[in-house]
Amino acid sequence: SNRGLDKKGIKTTLSNCYVIAPPEDNIESIFECATKLARTYSYGGGCGVDISKLAPRGAKVRNTAKETSGAVSFMDLYSMVTGLIAQAGRRGALMISRDCNHPDIEEFIDIKKDLDRVTKANISVKVTDEFMDAAIHNKPYTLTFVRKETGEKITKVVNARDIMMKLAYNNWDMGEPGILFWDRIQNWNMLSEYPNFQYAGVNPCAEEPLPAGGSCLLGSLNLAEFVTESGDFDFDALADATFTATIALNDVLDEGLPLHPLQIQRDSVHDWRQIGLGVFGIADMLIKMGVRYGSKESLDLCDVIAKYILNYSVMASATLAANNGKAFPKYDKNRTMQSEFFRSNL
């Protein structure tokens, strides 16, 4: 929607959202993160930021405060910045995430119960397999944070199921927090075997996990349009559309490369070339096909459709790489093909 505005002297980005590098546990980094948020919003991009590195409430600090007010207190700062920077009549979008192992996780989960706090952000908890296992088996779980600057180790023993129930109830009550199954996200992707790649968080609507500086350049396919008059799904048309959409998103990526607000964003997009090709219209598709939403038949159908989109988008990417004489700069063929995700789906 912003294409061409740069030619009129308007500073804008062609990408929907970004993930900002998680702030380190010091005042300079915390406020530098706020600066990056503000600059990105001013170009029209939303942001995701993870605050798991920030010390919990009561941790010792070496200044006049004696102890920190805790990471949750800085959520208000980031929310305020989001509300301050206008984007052509609308405000920015922000996702704040936090690791489930943080001693302040209960305060984080409850923050939205105060309707006057963090009103300009979505929040999500990064949940690990270990935590989920403890919740399933109703076991105690130790929350841990080590403050590098002072060496202080802060621990808190909780009941994992109680934490999970608090999270689930708050989500039912007010739609937040969301859950990010973080071990799955880190291990179930084509870059899982790259030692120099790490997800730093997700964009505001959590469609796409991204590294620090990563950009989610989003496009969607309307699945309802691939249902024929006889009620069948046209997989050949989906393959063609996926191929076309992947090429189109890569074209916009190239055009938008110099327009990202921050250098770290330009570097990340150049090195990894992230695009986000998604879908909408699933419910309408199922209605047209006479398939009940949520049934096994609907789940199996969505699984097949997802694999079609995955395989034909990767095929289009490979074709682009061949035509350009090179893949994305950080590409490692062996590491890509070693990933469980690649071997299971492509």
Steps between C-alpha positions, in 0.01 A plus 500: 500500500799732548665435163608818326468728803880518533508671159291779655752546778299305760706275728315170497558125500342234279515243781217442745694435819840443659657332801724731702813357665408404860622767742792407724473536876623859524336840481678602179380196308146529636463856373688426177231240433234770550682717245501215246130444556424868442706521182343183358147619578573831328563308175172307534631170639371311804741337745553199721739507795594237759583621853622171647853638559377771738541432872199419720357735758727538805826402328801692630630789290811713550345844498289721726194280452668205682258256336314487168127556459501200268465432131121533506531868593675569169205355308320825578784693333484294181120516495513880541744535208265291286211731577700817441617437144221545246485311170269683258216519750567170681739402777782250478472133590711333769551146629682454831607145584668339798650161584293276729811441717518864615426553873263788415290289261188515720515881512542498121199272452283721724604839358194532275262462794577866569312663212714815526835327441676383182196596293693532171658154486417134459681261736603135469685245714780292347419151632754216502447125471637460854241741639217329311610160633498637855152649445363173360636300794415766762862532613690783669703715265798725579510846345857628469677823406873573530599867488833519315599839640482396867507120479177489700291187439127539559283189522136438576324163524146494361243243397513483120134400470393800710698731271345335194149537642563867581620554142205312352244681716641843418500411131135392524410810699670766287674329207849526645767383553552282196729198502808448284615136506860614485684166483280403206561833330878472540529137393233469228629716215747482213765700687498292819851365430659840430730593794494868393120529491272558797140618531474809719120523519187530289318783325189657663250244370750214536471382139877480468789439741799714400864563590609835646431760232291256299215626285171323432405587144152349498266383226200267511320256271118488520434126523127542435583603141653160423177305550341399169128516420480126568640553852846359435827674587715603201852409610652585161369856529635521856844389379500768227382772740759402761776518241381842382456636854849392604656678205287810567602513868865467400458787253358720776782387732758622247318827441458564871852404609636857523178626666527322836531746790809347667830361369456177699171448313658559160781257590266228628268515199797499263665203672195277560233633257200421721155506341170393656252331265183411689132426441153626583149385413532155660148504645348612167697229320362231729142632463533483121631144525238385753766411759441568870748742655727320746415149381775248421421546132554876528828455688631247246402733215678796661810284551511410130441863396778623730748252353405608147564864589826411674636288216402733216625810684836330558502390136439861394779618733738242354404609148569864590835403647592306187396786272698751708801272519498494883289419806454732798840602645482285815378188316666169591363210295619226736368665814165571334457141393602371843204670667223271617244740356653478152532123507142455624322739266690565177 
